[in-house]
């Protein structure tokens, strides 16, 4: 399974960015797709995730500002980030949880840097 992210960059506070993640390979059954982030000196945290057939979860700090969506036909997940804040600065990672021939797996993209200037 390969996850390739794009769309990171630099934005001013109050601006917007849109992240994309394309999944390829032997995905099997996709159980969940989402976005995590890791700021310098901090642990990686969940930003937004949807479980197939289940609810969409957002971390409290991005509710009302970020929107996760998916194009299942293209195995692509998006993260629309509006009203960006300097605290959103981090490396954002795409994540896919699935079940394949050998069982459950948890795959990560390489990460894309998001920098928000004040």
C-alpha positions as CSV (number, residue, x, y, z in Angstrom):
1,X,0.0,0.0,0.0
2,X,1.3,3.4,-0.9
3,X,0.0,6.8,0.2
4,X,1.1,9.9,-1.6
5,X,0.2,13.3,-0.2
6,X,0.2,16.7,-1.8
7,X,-1.0,20.2,-1.2
8,X,1.0,21.3,1.7
9,X,2.8,24.6,1.8
10,X,2.9,28.0,3.4
11,X,-0.3,30.1,4.2
12,X,-1.0,33.1,6.2
13,X,-3.2,33.0,9.2
14,X,-6.8,33.0,8.1
15,X,-5.9,31.4,4.8
16,X,-6.7,28.0,3.3
17,X,-4.9,25.0,2.0
18,X,-6.2,21.7,0.6
19,X,-4.3,18.4,1.2
20,X,-4.8,15.4,-1.0
21,X,-3.8,11.8,-0.5
22,X,-4.0,9.1,-3.1
23,X,-3.8,5.4,-2.1
24,X,-2.6,2.7,-4.4
25,X,-1.6,-0.9,-4.2
26,X,-3.5,-3.9,-2.8
27,X,-5.8,-2.1,-0.4
28,X,-8.1,-5.0,0.4
29,X,-10.9,-3.6,2.5
30,X,-10.5,0.0,3.6
31,X,-11.6,0.4,7.2
32,X,-10.7,4.0,7.7
33,X,-8.8,6.9,6.1
34,X,-7.7,10.1,7.7
35,X,-5.1,12.7,8.5
36,X,-2.7,13.1,11.4
37,X,-0.2,15.8,12.2
38,X,2.9,16.2,14.1
39,X,4.3,19.6,15.3
40,X,7.9,20.0,16.3
41,X,8.4,18.6,19.8
42,X,4.9,17.1,20.0
43,X,3.4,13.7,19.5
44,X,1.5,12.8,16.4
45,X,-2.2,13.5,16.8
46,X,-5.3,12.6,14.9
47,X,-6.7,15.6,12.9
48,X,-9.7,14.0,11.1
49,X,-10.7,10.5,10.2
50,X,-13.7,8.8,8.8
51,X,-14.4,5.1,9.4
52,X,-16.1,3.5,6.4
53,X,-19.7,3.1,7.4
54,X,-19.0,5.0,10.6
55,X,-18.8,8.6,11.8
56,X,-16.3,11.3,10.9
57,X,-14.0,12.3,13.8
58,X,-12.3,15.6,14.1
59,X,-9.9,16.9,16.8
60,X,-11.7,19.7,18.7
61,X,-9.3,22.4,17.6
62,X,-10.1,22.0,13.9
63,X,-13.9,21.5,14.2
64,X,-15.7,24.1,12.0
65,X,-12.5,24.9,10.1
66,X,-11.3,21.6,8.5
67,X,-13.3,19.3,6.4
68,X,-12.3,15.8,5.4
69,X,-13.8,14.2,2.3
70,X,-13.2,11.1,0.2
71,X,-13.4,10.0,-3.4
72,X,-13.8,6.3,-2.9
73,X,-13.6,5.6,-6.6
74,X,-10.2,7.2,-6.8
75,X,-9.0,6.0,-3.4
76,X,-8.4,9.6,-2.5
77,X,-8.9,11.5,0.7
78,X,-8.9,15.3,1.0
79,X,-8.5,17.7,3.9
80,X,-9.8,21.2,3.3
81,X,-8.3,23.5,5.8
82,X,-9.8,26.9,6.3
83,X,-9.2,29.7,8.8
84,X,-5.7,28.4,9.3
85,X,-4.0,29.3,12.6
86,X,-0.2,29.3,13.4
87,X,-1.0,26.4,15.8
88,X,-1.9,24.3,12.7
89,X,1.8,24.3,11.6
90,X,2.9,20.7,11.4
91,X,3.8,17.8,9.2
92,X,0.5,16.3,8.0
93,X,0.4,12.5,7.4
94,X,-2.2,10.6,5.5
95,X,-3.3,7.3,7.2
96,X,-5.1,4.3,5.9
97,X,-6.3,1.4,8.0
98,X,-7.4,-1.7,6.2
99,X,-7.7,-5.4,6.1
100,X,-5.7,-7.3,3.5
101,X,-4.8,-10.9,2.7
102,X,-2.5,-11.1,5.7
103,X,-4.7,-9.3,8.1
104,X,-5.1,-5.8,9.3
105,X,-2.6,-3.1,8.3
106,X,-1.9,0.5,9.1
107,X,-0.2,2.6,6.4
108,X,1.3,6.1,6.4
109,X,2.2,8.6,3.8
110,X,5.5,10.4,3.8
111,X,4.1,13.6,5.2
112,X,3.6,17.1,3.8
113,X,4.6,20.2,5.6
114,X,2.0,22.9,6.4
115,X,3.3,26.2,7.7
116,X,1.0,29.0,8.8
117,X,2.5,32.4,9.4
118,X,0.9,35.0,11.7
